[in-house]
Amino acid sequence: MPQRRFLTSFVLSCRSSAMLANKKTLIVSLFTAPIFEVFSSYFLGRVLHSPSPTHIVLRGLILSVLLMTATFIVMTFAHDRETGVLAHITSQRQLDTQYVTGVVLAAATLATASGFVNLAGILLLFPIRSSVLSAIALFPLALVTGTALGILCSLTVFFLTDPYAALNLLAPTFPLIIGVLVPLNEYPPTIQKLLRHIPPASSLENITQNTH
């Protein structure tokens, strides 16, 4: 029974997600949006005279996996609140682990698929093949961090009118606080020490090191 409820939550999360509503939104979710985020970070890094604009591409890819995971989770909770599904679930159990796990797995599946698809496209445009394995190794960390961010931001669904308020507030800060646009070693020492505790900030430095 728990396995069946978990599978049902996974399927319903996929069906109810705006990212997977139809073929057009699926294409945008898997291809267009993540690529746009990666290249936006790349060109913003060039404008800011980042010392490693090419490295931003892979670091931006990790960020896109992280944010897609978080966004999917928040969107699912927001949708289920509007349709009354969330109220029904919470009336039965305060914490339905099968439901939450199903949502998280659906988010991780979409984000991982998008990450690999876009990684293949990026490799055709940028000479960063030496760092591919380092980037792939960071996918699990990006998924875990994105899951934590998504669940944290989803808590606002229960007491804020705008369920996306927390995510919209935090997401724009991530390119700076995890070292996507500028490596952490370029930050002042005091700020470096603070930001290294925010995953996957310190791990992204491996990508830069492996591309030299």
trRosetta pair geometry for C-beta under 8 A, 3 or more apart (Angstrom, degrees):
i j d omega theta_ij theta_ji phi_ij phi_ji
1 4 5.6 -55 -146 33 31 112
1 5 6.4 28 157 -16 66 104
2 5 5.8 -56 -147 38 33 109
2 6 6.2 37 153 -22 66 106
2 98 5.6 -152 -164 -81 76 131
3 6 5.5 -52 -148 35 32 115
3 7 6.4 31 153 -18 65 105
4 7 5.8 -53 -148 37 31 110
4 8 6.3 34 151 -20 64 106
5 8 5.5 -51 -146 36 33 115
5 9 6.4 37 153 -21 64 103
5 98 4.3 47 107 137 108 155
5 99 7.4 -54 154 -57 102 68
5 102 7.9 -115 134 -40 62 137
6 9 5.8 -55 -152 34 30 112
6 10 6.5 32 150 -20 64 104
6 98 4.3 -108 -74 -156 73 93
6 101 5.8 -27 -136 86 106 117
6 102 5.2 179 -167 -65 55 100
7 10 5.5 -51 -150 33 34 114
7 11 6.4 30 154 -16 67 106
7 102 7.2 -158 -72 -112 6 118
8 11 5.9 -56 -146 39 31 108
8 12 6.1 25 158 -14 66 111
8 102 7.2 -42 77 -119 49 161
9 12 5.9 -57 -140 42 27 108
9 13 6.1 33 157 -25 63 108
9 98 5.8 157 -6 138 143 79
9 99 4.6 -170 -117 -124 142 48
9 100 8.0 -23 168 11 153 20
9 101 7.2 88 88 70 143 68
9 102 2.6 135 101 52 106 161
9 103 6.3 -69 160 -36 108 69
10 13 5.9 -57 -150 32 25 113
10 14 6.7 23 154 -15 61 106
10 102 4.0 -119 -52 -155 62 90
10 103 7.8 -140 -97 -52 48 27
10 105 5.5 -34 -111 79 112 119
10 106 5.3 164 -152 -57 66 99
11 14 5.9 -58 -155 36 32 110
11 15 6.3 23 153 -14 67 111
11 102 7.9 -49 13 -170 52 124
12 15 5.6 -58 -142 42 34 109
12 16 5.7 19 164 -10 70 114
12 85 7.7 174 157 -149 140 157
12 102 7.5 42 46 139 90 138
13 16 6.3 -61 -134 44 23 100
13 17 6.2 36 161 -41 60 106
13 72 8.0 68 167 163 110 102
13 76 5.0 2 -143 -131 92 139
13 102 5.7 167 -11 133 130 92
13 103 4.7 172 -106 -109 145 60
13 106 3.9 -179 102 22 127 163
13 107 7.6 -74 158 -37 136 74
14 17 6.1 -49 -149 14 24 116
14 20 5.5 -35 -177 73 69 163
14 106 5.1 -144 -59 -142 79 125
14 110 8.0 164 -115 -54 86 115
15 20 7.2 -83 -101 98 19 118
16 76 6.6 95 90 -133 110 75
16 79 5.0 155 153 128 111 144
16 80 6.9 72 132 -65 159 78
16 83 7.4 -100 -143 3 133 155
16 85 7.9 -67 -103 4 168 159
17 20 4.7 56 77 25 106 96
17 21 7.2 -127 101 -48 55 69
17 72 6.2 -7 -132 -149 137 86
17 75 6.0 74 -140 111 81 123
17 76 5.9 -35 -87 -80 89 86
17 79 7.1 -149 -97 -1 38 158
17 106 7.2 -174 -35 145 139 131
17 110 7.8 -119 124 -51 169 160
18 21 5.3 -10 -150 -35 43 119
18 25 6.4 -118 156 -168 63 151
18 75 5.8 -108 24 -175 102 134
18 79 7.2 -176 -30 -73 90 131
19 25 5.9 -176 -166 151 26 106
19 26 7.1 83 151 -98 66 48
19 28 7.9 -134 -145 83 67 91
19 29 4.0 89 -165 -101 98 149
19 71 8.0 106 -59 116 132 108
19 72 6.2 -48 5 -106 149 91
19 75 6.9 109 -19 87 100 163
19 110 6.5 71 118 -168 144 156
20 25 6.7 -146 -79 102 8 111
20 26 5.6 50 -125 -87 58 91
20 29 7.0 -58 -62 27 60 162
20 110 7.3 -115 -54 -100 115 134
21 25 4.7 48 43 35 92 153
21 26 8.0 -151 47 -40 50 77
22 25 5.5 90 50 17 67 98
22 26 6.9 -122 103 -8 34 95
23 26 5.5 -56 -146 35 32 116
23 27 6.4 33 156 -21 66 103
24 27 5.9 -54 -152 33 30 110
24 28 6.5 28 152 -15 64 107
25 28 5.5 -52 -145 40 37 113
25 29 6.0 38 154 -22 68 107
26 29 5.7 -56 -145 38 28 111
26 30 6.1 11 163 -6 66 113
27 30 6.3 -63 -137 45 24 98
27 31 5.5 -28 -179 30 65 117
27 32 6.6 53 132 -10 77 107
28 31 7.1 -73 -117 58 14 77
28 32 4.5 -43 -135 47 56 123
28 33 5.5 63 161 -26 75 100
29 32 7.9 23 -6 45 18 84
29 33 6.0 -7 -118 24 30 129
29 68 7.6 113 -173 -144 85 118
29 110 6.7 -37 148 -177 126 122
29 114 6.8 -96 140 -87 72 131
30 34 7.4 -42 170 11 24 122
30 110 7.5 -113 -85 -167 82 82
30 113 6.3 -47 -127 117 109 103
30 114 4.8 -145 -138 -100 55 84
30 117 5.7 24 169 56 100 159
30 118 8.0 -168 163 -42 61 94
31 34 7.0 -104 -172 43 11 96
31 35 6.1 -5 169 -8 58 121
31 114 7.6 -139 -53 -138 34 85
31 117 6.5 -83 -85 129 75 131
31 118 7.0 160 -128 -79 48 89
31 121 7.7 92 -141 -28 89 158
32 35 6.1 -70 -147 42 21 106
32 36 6.0 22 160 -22 64 112
33 36 5.7 -56 -146 35 27 113
33 37 6.5 28 156 -20 63 105
33 64 7.9 152 121 -154 79 114
33 68 7.8 125 107 -95 122 107
34 37 5.6 -54 -149 35 34 112
34 38 6.3 32 155 -19 67 105
34 61 7.4 54 172 -132 110 64
34 64 4.1 97 -144 172 89 143
34 65 7.9 46 -131 -59 129 53
34 68 6.5 -21 -82 -56 107 134
34 114 5.1 145 -29 166 152 117
34 115 7.5 -140 -158 -82 157 46
34 118 4.9 -102 110 -59 128 158
35 38 5.7 -54 -147 36 33 111
35 39 6.2 20 160 -8 68 110
35 118 5.6 -161 -70 -131 79 114
35 121 6.6 -38 -98 97 122 147
36 39 6.2 -62 -142 45 26 101
36 40 6.0 33 157 -26 64 110
37 40 5.7 -54 -144 33 26 114
37 41 6.6 26 156 -18 61 105
37 60 6.4 177 126 176 80 104
37 63 7.1 -140 147 100 122 103
37 64 4.7 141 84 -96 136 106
37 67 7.2 -159 -153 59 162 142
38 41 5.9 -59 -158 35 29 109
38 42 6.5 30 147 -22 64 107
38 57 5.9 52 175 -150 109 61
38 60 3.9 130 -133 117 64 123
38 61 5.5 26 -105 -69 127 65
38 64 5.8 -48 -55 -34 89 138
38 118 6.8 158 -16 168 148 133
38 122 6.9 -83 150 -90 158 125
39 42 5.1 -46 -145 33 40 118
39 43 6.3 31 160 -12 70 103
39 57 7.9 19 -86 -115 53 85
39 60 7.7 162 -28 124 25 160
40 43 6.3 -58 -145 42 28 101
40 44 6.0 28 155 -18 64 112
40 60 7.9 163 60 -151 68 141
41 44 5.7 -57 -142 40 28 111
41 45 6.2 34 155 -24 63 106
41 56 5.3 -160 130 166 98 111
41 57 7.9 159 85 -92 106 33
41 59 7.5 -131 140 90 145 89
41 60 3.8 175 60 -102 145 127
41 63 7.0 116 -67 53 160 145
41 175 5.6 -159 -118 -129 109 129
41 180 5.5 -57 -160 145 138 122
41 181 6.2 -129 -165 -80 87 79
42 45 5.8 -58 -156 32 26 113
42 46 6.8 24 150 -17 62 103
42 53 6.0 80 -164 180 73 88
42 54 7.9 33 -138 -106 108 28
42 56 4.9 156 -102 96 59 119
42 57 5.4 28 -85 -76 121 75
42 60 6.4 -82 -44 -10 79 155
43 46 5.4 -48 -150 33 39 113
43 47 6.5 42 151 -20 66 101
44 47 5.6 -50 -149 35 35 113
44 48 6.3 23 154 -8 66 109
44 175 7.5 30 87 157 144 156
44 181 6.1 -60 107 -117 105 121
45 48 5.8 -63 -144 47 30 103
45 50 3.6 -31 -176 4 93 144
45 52 7.9 -52 169 82 138 52
45 53 4.8 159 109 -117 116 76
45 56 4.3 -144 -11 -69 163 163
45 180 8.0 -115 -70 130 121 73
45 181 4.8 -167 -90 -150 89 73
45 182 7.3 170 -130 -58 93 61
46 49 7.4 33 -177 -78 34 31
46 50 6.7 -61 -67 29 30 95
46 53 4.8 43 -73 -116 81 144
48 181 6.2 36 54 170 149 121
48 182 7.1 -90 120 -56 134 109
50 53 5.2 126 73 -73 109 68
50 56 6.2 68 103 -54 162 129
50 181 5.8 -134 -85 170 135 66
50 182 5.5 -142 -122 -88 95 69
51 182 7.6 74 17 -138 86 77
51 183 7.2 -59 58 16 111 110
51 186 6.5 175 9 -82 125 140
52 55 3.8 1 147 23 118 123
52 56 6.7 150 109 -32 76 78
52 183 6.4 46 28 -29 130 115
52 208 5.8 58 134 -129 175 106
52 211 7.6 116 -161 80 126 134
53 56 5.4 -40 -160 11 41 121
54 57 6.0 -32 -175 4 47 114
54 126 5.9 158 -155 -162 96 120
54 127 7.4 -20 -165 58 145 75
54 128 6.3 -178 159 -71 104 112
54 211 7.2 -168 104 166 109 150
55 58 6.3 -56 -166 39 51 100
55 59 6.1 42 143 -12 77 112
55 128 7.5 147 -101 -121 47 127
55 131 7.6 101 -127 -28 79 175
55 183 7.5 5 103 -61 145 108
55 207 6.0 136 -163 123 99 103
55 208 4.9 45 -158 -100 155 76
55 211 5.6 -170 -93 44 99 155
56 59 5.5 -64 -142 49 36 109
56 60 5.5 42 156 -28 71 109
56 180 6.3 77 -146 164 80 72
56 181 6.3 31 -123 -117 122 39
57 60 5.8 -57 -148 35 21 112
57 61 6.7 27 150 -24 59 102
57 122 5.7 151 164 -159 119 126
57 126 5.2 149 58 -9 173 174
57 128 6.3 -163 74 -17 125 160
58 61 5.3 -45 -150 26 37 117
58 62 6.9 39 152 -17 64 97
58 122 7.3 142 -80 142 65 153
58 128 5.7 -160 -42 157 120 149
58 131 5.5 -86 -50 114 174 129
58 132 8.0 -133 -117 -94 131 42
58 134 7.8 55 158 87 147 99
58 135 4.6 -106 -167 -90 113 131
58 207 5.1 -166 102 -165 129 140
58 211 7.9 175 20 -57 142 137
59 62 5.8 -48 -156 32 37 112
59 63 6.6 38 146 -18 64 105
59 179 7.0 -95 -161 112 144 75
59 180 4.5 173 132 -132 114 67
59 204 5.0 66 -125 -162 105 122
59 207 5.8 -179 -66 71 83 153
59 208 7.8 12 -54 -50 124 90
60 63 5.4 -53 -149 37 37 115
60 64 6.3 42 151 -25 68 101
60 175 7.6 12 -107 -118 82 102
60 180 5.6 95 -79 -169 62 120
61 64 5.6 -50 -149 30 33 112
61 65 6.8 34 152 -18 63 100
61 115 6.5 102 170 -145 97 80
61 118 6.2 -178 -130 109 104 117
61 119 6.1 89 -165 -83 151 79
61 122 6.4 -72 -71 -29 135 162
61 135 6.3 27 81 -166 129 130
62 65 5.8 -52 -155 33 34 111
62 66 6.5 35 148 -19 65 106
62 135 6.4 -135 -58 -152 101 82
62 138 5.1 -19 -119 113 129 130
62 139 7.5 -127 -121 -83 79 47
62 142 5.0 -150 -171 -79 78 138
62 180 7.9 -158 65 -102 97 103
62 200 6.4 -88 159 65 134 138
62 204 6.4 -162 64 -102 155 101
62 207 7.8 -138 -19 -43 137 150
63 66 5.5 -55 -150 36 35 115
63 67 6.1 24 158 -12 70 109
63 142 7.6 -128 -80 -134 19 121
63 174 6.0 148 -147 128 112 119
63 175 6.4 45 -144 -89 165 68
63 178 6.9 159 -94 73 103 134
63 180 5.1 -2 -43 -90 143 145
64 67 6.0 -56 -139 43 30 103
64 68 6.0 33 160 -22 65 109
64 114 7.2 -117 134 127 110 120
64 115 7.2 160 90 -95 98 76
64 118 7.0 -34 91 74 151 164
65 68 6.0 -54 -142 36 25 110
65 69 6.6 29 157 -21 60 105
65 111 4.9 100 -158 170 68 104
65 112 7.2 57 -144 -84 115 41
65 114 7.0 172 -100 83 70 100
65 115 4.3 22 -87 -80 117 124
65 139 6.0 -93 171 -134 167 72
65 142 4.3 61 94 129 114 142
65 143 6.7 -56 152 -63 109 68
65 146 6.8 -120 129 -34 64 148
66 69 6.1 -61 -160 31 26 111
66 70 6.7 16 152 -11 63 110
66 111 7.9 112 -45 -165 12 141
66 142 4.3 -104 -64 -165 83 87
66 143 7.6 -121 -99 -63 54 25
66 145 5.3 -21 -134 88 113 109
66 146 4.1 -171 -160 -66 50 102
66 149 7.2 60 170 22 94 143
66 174 7.1 -165 100 -177 135 153
66 200 7.4 -148 -75 8 137 108
67 70 5.6 -55 -146 41 37 110
67 71 5.9 38 156 -23 70 108
67 146 6.6 -116 -43 -119 15 111
67 171 5.7 82 -131 -140 117 109
67 174 6.8 -175 -70 55 109 159
68 71 5.6 -53 -139 38 30 111
68 72 6.2 34 160 -23 64 105
68 107 7.6 166 129 -173 71 83
68 110 6.7 -132 152 113 117 98
68 111 4.2 157 94 -108 112 93
68 114 5.8 -112 175 60 176 152
68 146 7.0 -7 63 -153 53 152
69 72 6.1 -57 -151 32 25 110
69 73 6.7 21 155 -16 61 108
69 107 4.8 91 -151 150 62 110
69 108 6.1 32 -122 -86 111 55
69 111 4.3 -23 -63 -47 80 162
69 142 7.2 149 0 138 136 79
69 143 5.5 154 -87 -136 156 56
69 146 2.9 88 69 125 123 137
69 147 5.8 -60 155 -55 127 60
69 149 7.8 97 93 56 97 103
69 150 6.0 -114 129 -31 74 136
70 73 5.9 -60 -154 36 31 110
70 74 6.3 24 155 -14 67 109
70 107 7.8 104 -38 -176 14 140
70 146 4.5 -121 -35 -165 81 76
70 147 7.5 -132 -80 -63 64 16
70 149 4.2 -34 -104 96 133 108
70 150 3.7 -162 -135 -65 53 84
70 153 6.5 68 -177 24 107 135
70 167 6.3 163 142 -127 112 114
70 171 7.4 -177 93 -89 140 103
71 74 5.9 -58 -147 40 31 108
71 75 6.0 31 156 -20 67 110
71 150 7.2 -86 -4 -105 21 106
71 167 6.7 123 -98 -176 64 147
71 171 7.8 47 -70 -96 98 143
72 75 5.8 -57 -145 38 27 111
72 76 6.3 28 157 -22 63 107
72 103 7.9 170 129 175 92 81
72 106 6.8 -150 156 111 131 88
72 107 3.7 164 88 -119 128 91
72 110 5.8 143 -90 60 155 137
72 111 6.9 -125 0 -45 137 100
72 150 7.1 -21 63 -126 65 148
73 76 5.9 -56 -150 33 28 111
73 77 6.5 23 156 -13 64 106
73 103 5.8 92 -127 146 75 111
73 104 6.6 21 -98 -94 117 60
73 107 4.9 -15 -53 -72 81 158
73 146 7.8 153 0 146 124 84
73 147 6.8 117 -52 -133 152 52
73 150 3.0 82 54 163 138 134
73 151 6.3 -62 158 -57 149 56
73 153 7.8 114 93 63 107 100
73 154 5.8 -87 137 -51 98 132
74 77 5.9 -57 -148 39 31 108
74 78 6.1 31 154 -20 66 110
74 150 5.5 -129 -34 -150 80 79
74 153 5.2 -31 -89 104 123 116
74 154 5.3 -150 -105 -78 62 81
74 157 7.7 -180 -152 -56 69 113
74 163 6.6 160 179 140 91 98
74 164 6.2 99 150 -106 133 69
74 167 5.0 -43 -68 -42 172 149
75 78 5.7 -56 -144 39 29 112
75 79 6.1 30 157 -20 65 107
76 79 5.8 -53 -145 36 28 110
76 80 6.2 22 158 -14 64 110
76 103 4.9 171 107 -142 155 113
76 106 7.3 110 -79 79 151 132
76 107 7.4 -107 -8 -61 135 106
77 80 5.9 -59 -143 42 28 107
77 81 6.3 34 154 -24 63 104
77 86 6.5 69 -160 -92 65 140
77 103 7.3 58 -54 -157 79 159
77 154 4.2 104 12 -149 166 114
77 157 4.7 -121 140 -47 115 163
77 163 6.7 -167 102 -175 96 135
78 81 5.7 -52 -151 30 30 113
78 82 6.6 25 154 -16 63 106
78 154 8.0 -123 -39 -129 73 81
78 157 5.9 -139 -83 -112 59 114
78 163 3.8 167 -103 88 103 152
78 164 6.7 0 -77 -50 152 82
79 82 5.9 -59 -152 37 31 108
79 83 6.3 12 157 -5 67 113
79 85 7.9 10 116 33 74 126
80 83 6.0 -60 -136 47 32 102
80 85 3.9 -79 -156 71 88 113
80 86 4.1 107 123 -44 100 92
80 89 7.5 1 164 5 132 131
81 84 8.0 43 178 -65 26 22
81 85 7.8 -70 -50 54 21 75
81 86 4.6 -23 -81 32 58 142
81 87 7.3 90 -139 -34 56 84
81 157 5.2 -159 -49 180 147 112
81 163 6.5 164 36 -78 148 146
84 87 5.2 -53 -158 39 60 115
84 88 6.1 62 146 -24 80 102
85 88 5.8 -59 -155 36 32 111
85 89 6.3 29 152 -19 68 107
86 89 5.7 -54 -146 36 33 111
86 90 6.2 23 160 -11 67 109
86 157 7.1 -84 -178 139 170 134
87 90 6.2 -59 -142 43 27 103
87 91 6.3 32 156 -27 62 109
88 91 5.8 -57 -150 30 28 114
88 92 6.9 21 154 -15 62 106
89 92 6.1 -65 -160 35 32 106
89 93 6.9 -44 168 49 68 84
89 96 5.2 -85 179 1 108 151
89 99 5.5 58 -153 -79 145 169
90 93 7.2 -86 -133 75 30 48
90 94 6.5 37 -155 -124 76 37
90 96 7.7 -113 -80 -11 47 109
92 96 7.1 47 83 -76 104 122
93 96 4.5 117 75 -72 126 80
95 100 7.5 -22 -173 -16 77 137
96 99 3.9 40 109 15 118 117
96 100 6.4 149 89 -14 67 86
97 100 5.8 -57 -143 42 34 108
97 101 5.8 34 159 -20 69 110
98 101 5.9 -56 -141 39 26 110
98 102 6.3 31 157 -22 62 108
99 102 5.9 -58 -151 34 27 112
99 103 6.6 25 154 -16 63 106
100 103 5.8 -56 -151 36 32 111
100 104 6.2 30 153 -18 67 109
100 151 7.4 46 -158 -112 117 117
101 104 5.7 -55 -144 39 32 111
101 105 6.2 31 158 -19 66 107
102 105 5.9 -54 -144 36 28 109
102 106 6.5 28 156 -18 62 106
103 106 5.9 -58 -152 36 29 111
103 107 6.4 28 152 -18 64 108
104 107 5.6 -56 -149 37 32 112
104 108 6.2 29 155 -18 67 108
104 147 5.3 45 -143 -133 111 117
104 150 7.8 155 -108 81 78 135
104 151 7.8 -8 -85 -59 110 110
105 108 5.6 -53 -142 39 32 110
105 109 6.2 37 156 -24 65 105
106 109 5.8 -52 -147 32 29 113
106 110 6.6 24 157 -13 63 106
107 110 6.2 -60 -152 39 29 106
107 111 6.1 22 157 -14 66 114
107 146 7.4 -158 145 125 122 115
107 147 7.0 142 90 -96 134 78
107 150 6.6 61 -168 -137 168 179
108 111 5.8 -58 -140 42 29 109
108 112 6.0 30 161 -20 66 110
108 143 4.9 57 -128 -156 99 124
108 147 7.0 -6 -67 -69 103 114
109 112 6.1 -57 -145 36 24 108
109 113 6.4 22 157 -16 61 109
110 113 5.9 -58 -148 38 29 110
110 114 6.2 27 156 -17 65 109
111 114 5.7 -56 -146 39 30 111
111 115 6.2 35 153 -26 64 106
111 142 7.7 -153 152 120 130 107
111 143 6.3 155 91 -104 135 87
111 146 6.6 153 -129 96 170 165
112 115 5.5 -52 -147 32 31 115
112 116 6.6 23 159 -12 65 104
112 139 6.3 75 -119 -179 85 128
112 143 6.9 3 -63 -81 95 130
113 116 6.3 -60 -150 38 29 103
113 117 6.2 27 155 -18 65 111
114 117 5.8 -59 -144 39 29 111
114 118 6.0 17 163 -9 66 113
115 118 6.3 -66 -146 44 22 101
115 119 6.1 29 156 -26 63 110
115 139 5.8 134 128 -119 163 112
115 142 7.7 132 -97 85 147 146
116 119 5.4 -49 -141 32 31 117
116 120 6.7 36 157 -21 62 100
117 120 6.1 -56 -162 29 29 110
117 121 6.9 22 147 -12 63 106
118 121 5.4 -52 -148 38 42 112
118 122 6.1 46 153 -24 71 104
119 122 5.7 -52 -144 35 31 113
119 123 6.5 36 155 -25 63 104
119 132 7.0 104 -180 -141 119 93
119 135 6.8 162 -122 114 123 136
119 136 7.4 60 -136 -75 167 88
120 123 5.9 -53 -153 28 29 113
120 124 7.3 31 150 -21 59 102
121 124 5.9 -55 -162 26 38 113
121 125 7.1 13 152 -4 66 111
122 125 6.0 -75 -157 44 37 101
122 126 5.8 -25 171 28 79 113
122 128 7.3 -33 140 50 106 125
123 126 7.1 -75 -116 57 24 74
123 128 7.2 -114 -109 61 63 83
123 129 6.3 73 -144 -87 104 81
123 132 6.9 22 -92 -92 122 124
128 131 5.2 -46 173 41 90 110
128 132 7.2 125 120 -56 80 73
128 211 6.1 -27 -138 -117 83 124
129 132 5.6 -19 -159 -22 47 117
130 210 5.9 -164 131 151 95 88
130 211 5.9 143 77 -110 110 53
131 134 4.9 -56 -164 44 70 118
131 135 5.8 73 137 -27 86 100
131 207 5.0 72 -169 -154 132 74
131 210 4.7 132 -102 96 82 111
131 211 4.8 -25 -45 -67 129 94
132 135 5.7 -59 -152 35 31 110
132 136 6.3 26 155 -16 68 106
133 136 5.7 -51 -142 38 34 110
133 137 6.2 40 155 -25 64 106
134 137 5.7 -53 -149 32 29 115
134 138 6.9 25 152 -18 60 106
134 206 5.1 -159 -160 125 124 105
134 207 5.1 168 116 -93 128 63
134 210 4.8 165 -30 31 152 158
135 138 5.9 -63 -159 33 33 109
135 139 7.7 58 143 -44 61 83
135 207 6.0 62 -73 -107 78 118
136 139 5.7 -20 -166 -14 45 116
137 140 7.8 -46 175 21 42 97
137 206 8.0 -57 76 105 127 148
138 141 5.2 -57 -161 44 63 114
138 142 5.8 67 141 -26 83 103
138 200 5.8 112 -162 169 112 161
138 203 5.6 148 -115 137 112 126
138 204 7.2 76 -132 -85 160 61
138 206 7.7 171 -59 59 120 122
138 207 7.5 -47 -14 -52 147 112
139 142 5.6 -59 -147 38 31 112
139 143 6.3 31 156 -21 66 106
140 143 5.6 -55 -148 35 32 112
140 144 6.3 30 156 -18 67 105
141 144 5.8 -52 -145 37 32 109
141 145 6.2 28 156 -14 66 108
141 199 5.9 -125 179 179 107 121
141 200 4.6 95 129 -92 126 126
141 203 5.9 34 97 52 169 171
142 145 5.9 -56 -143 42 29 108
142 146 5.9 30 157 -19 64 111
142 200 6.0 -57 -73 -10 67 140
143 146 5.7 -56 -142 40 27 111
143 147 6.2 32 155 -24 63 105
144 147 5.7 -52 -149 33 29 114
144 148 6.5 28 153 -17 63 104
144 199 7.6 -21 90 118 104 149
145 148 5.8 -54 -149 36 33 110
145 149 6.2 31 153 -16 66 107
145 199 4.8 -148 -85 104 126 106
145 200 6.0 -124 -20 -32 152 85
146 149 5.6 -54 -143 40 32 111
146 150 6.0 34 156 -22 66 109
147 150 5.7 -55 -144 37 27 112
147 151 6.3 22 160 -14 64 107
148 151 6.1 -56 -145 39 27 105
148 152 6.2 28 156 -19 63 110
149 152 5.7 -58 -146 38 28 113
149 153 6.2 20 159 -12 66 110
149 167 7.6 97 153 -114 99 84
149 170 6.9 -161 -157 114 111 144
150 153 6.0 -59 -144 42 26 104
150 154 6.1 31 155 -27 63 110
150 167 7.7 26 -115 -96 54 120
151 154 5.4 -53 -144 32 30 117
151 155 7.3 49 153 -37 59 88
152 155 6.2 -41 -171 3 34 113
152 166 7.2 -137 123 146 81 143
153 156 6.2 -38 -179 13 52 112
153 164 7.9 21 164 -142 121 40
153 166 4.0 -173 -136 96 80 116
153 167 4.2 74 -172 -60 156 83
153 170 6.8 -127 -82 30 119 133
154 157 5.3 -15 -176 -8 62 119
154 163 7.5 14 -135 -176 53 102
155 158 6.3 -46 -178 20 51 110
155 166 7.7 30 56 0 80 166
156 159 6.6 -88 -154 57 47 76
156 160 4.3 -10 175 18 96 128
156 162 7.9 -17 140 92 125 62
156 163 6.1 150 100 -145 93 49
156 165 5.8 -127 156 55 156 101
156 166 4.6 170 -18 -14 145 122
157 160 7.3 -47 -82 49 14 85
157 163 4.4 31 -102 -131 76 110
160 163 6.5 150 83 -88 98 39
160 165 5.3 -98 154 23 153 137
160 166 7.6 156 20 -26 160 94
162 165 4.3 99 95 -49 109 99
164 167 5.2 -65 -162 51 66 110
164 168 5.2 66 140 -27 91 108
165 168 6.0 -62 -146 40 23 108
165 169 6.3 22 156 -20 62 110
166 169 5.7 -59 -151 35 29 112
166 170 6.2 9 161 -6 67 113
167 170 6.2 -65 -139 45 29 98
167 171 5.5 32 169 -31 69 114
168 171 6.4 -39 -120 27 22 112
168 172 7.7 21 178 -14 50 102
169 172 7.8 -82 177 27 20 98
170 173 6.0 -71 -165 34 45 111
170 174 7.1 55 149 -43 75 96
171 174 6.0 -42 -161 1 40 117
172 175 7.5 -42 -177 16 44 101
173 176 6.0 -70 -171 48 56 104
173 177 5.3 29 147 -10 92 121
174 177 6.0 -66 -124 47 32 97
174 178 5.6 -1 -173 7 73 115
174 180 7.2 48 130 -6 75 130
175 178 7.4 -66 -128 47 12 87
175 180 4.3 -82 -148 59 65 127
175 181 5.1 59 157 -26 102 104
176 179 8.0 31 177 -65 26 28
176 180 7.5 -59 -49 40 23 87
176 181 6.1 -19 -89 30 59 120
176 182 7.5 17 -134 32 65 97
177 195 5.6 -159 -169 -130 66 107
177 198 5.7 -24 147 90 106 162
177 201 6.9 -77 138 -85 63 128
178 195 7.2 -172 -94 -179 31 106
178 198 6.0 -115 -88 111 79 109
178 199 7.7 10 -123 134 117 25
178 200 6.2 54 -163 61 127 55
178 201 4.1 -130 -142 -84 61 77
178 204 6.3 100 152 -8 91 145
179 182 6.6 -88 -145 87 63 50
179 183 5.4 39 -171 -142 114 33
179 184 4.4 -56 -88 -46 139 79
179 187 7.8 -98 -96 -23 96 123
179 195 6.9 122 -42 143 97 135
179 201 5.1 105 5 -153 109 80
179 204 5.2 171 84 78 112 134
179 205 7.0 -12 123 -62 158 78
180 204 7.0 -85 -82 -166 56 162
182 186 4.9 -100 170 72 104 135
182 187 7.0 121 114 -58 115 82
183 186 5.2 98 67 -2 76 102
183 204 7.7 -158 -124 112 73 101
183 205 6.2 90 -157 -110 105 82
183 208 5.3 21 -98 -59 134 167
184 187 5.5 -46 -162 15 51 116
184 192 5.3 107 169 -131 96 86
184 195 5.9 -163 -124 93 112 125
184 196 6.4 96 -170 -75 157 82
184 201 6.0 89 -67 167 133 101
184 202 6.9 -32 11 -97 163 54
184 204 7.8 120 -16 70 106 102
184 205 6.1 -64 31 -69 109 116
185 192 7.1 53 -101 -117 35 134
185 205 7.0 92 -22 -125 104 125
187 191 4.5 -105 161 90 121 115
187 192 4.8 158 81 -65 108 78
187 195 6.7 51 59 23 170 143
188 191 4.8 79 62 14 85 105
188 192 6.9 -146 93 -14 39 89
189 192 5.4 -53 -146 30 32 118
189 193 6.6 32 160 -21 65 101
190 193 6.1 -54 -157 29 30 110
190 194 6.9 24 149 -14 62 107
191 194 5.6 -58 -153 38 38 112
191 195 6.0 26 157 -13 73 112
192 195 6.2 -66 -141 42 25 102
192 196 6.2 34 161 -32 64 107
193 196 6.2 -49 -147 21 25 115
193 197 8.0 24 155 -18 52 100
194 197 6.7 -67 -178 24 35 107
194 198 8.0 22 139 -14 65 106
195 198 5.5 -54 -162 27 54 113
195 201 5.1 -151 152 -174 88 164
196 201 5.8 -138 -114 99 33 120
196 202 4.6 57 -151 -66 83 111
197 201 7.9 11 48 45 26 130
198 201 4.9 62 78 -13 82 129
199 202 7.8 -53 -107 30 56 85
199 203 7.0 29 -146 6 78 120
200 203 4.2 -55 -179 50 96 120
200 204 5.7 111 116 -39 92 88
201 204 6.2 -57 -158 19 26 111
202 205 6.1 -39 -173 9 45 116
203 206 5.9 -31 -176 7 55 114
204 207 5.7 -36 -171 18 57 115
204 208 7.4 54 140 -13 70 99
205 208 5.5 -52 -158 36 48 113
205 209 6.2 47 148 -20 74 106
206 209 5.6 -56 -146 39 34 112
206 210 6.1 25 159 -14 68 112
207 210 6.1 -65 -146 41 26 104
207 211 6.6 18 158 -19 62 112
208 211 6.1 -67 -151 33 28 106
208 212 7.4 37 154 -34 61 97
209 212 6.3 -48 -164 10 36 112
